[in-house]
Amino acid sequence: MKCPKCGCENDSGYAFCKECGEPLEVKNTKTSSENKLSDNIQENTNTNDLGDKFSKKEFSKKKGLLLGVGIIIIVALIAIGINSLGLGGIEPGNEALINVHQSQSNNSDGTISYYLDAVLTNAPKEANTYYVKATWYNASGNVLMAFSDDLKYDTIEDDNTMDIFLYKSHSPVNISNCVIEITNNQGELVTSTDYKWINE
């Protein structure tokens, strides 16, 4: 290769002139096939990188979805466990009548006094007055008798329970069940229960 500055002939492998040190133009000695192979390698590398990015992105999405589902299941199981252990408490509006007890006695006039004793739990104290209604039914669903009464605020105990005592005198009847309904002073239903009557 001839030096463009001093005209000295240099071997093709020289990068600088052996006489004057002038930089020589080095031709790319790679063949077209070598260049093509290099380009293919680079292209494959870029494609693999892109594929890796997509794979990582998809894996990240799946991982996030599985994590979300897992959290929902855990929360549901905890809620079920709390309810089964009775740790959740009773929210106002979800009161229950418990320990319903019935009895009856014969009167001298031939009637029978039908008694009901029940306990209202978790009675919210913000309601000044409660109303209770008991309705007795026969097996055909017909009303046999009914009784209503006011339950005053001062009957609510410190533990938010209320004892309810009801009775109705009536000619002898074959009772199937008795529905007890509790409403507040706004006329809203607080709770109710359908008690299966046991005839004595």
Secondary structure as UniProt FT lines:
FT   TURN            4..6
FT   TURN            12..13
FT   TURN            18..20
FT   HELIX           32..85
FT   TURN            92..93
FT   STRAND          97..106
FT   TURN            108..109
FT   STRAND          112..120
FT   TURN            125..126
FT   STRAND          129..137
FT   TURN            139..140
FT   STRAND          143..152
FT   HELIX           153..155
FT   TURN            158..159
FT   STRAND          162..170
FT   STRAND          177..184
FT   TURN            185..186
FT   STRAND          189..196
//
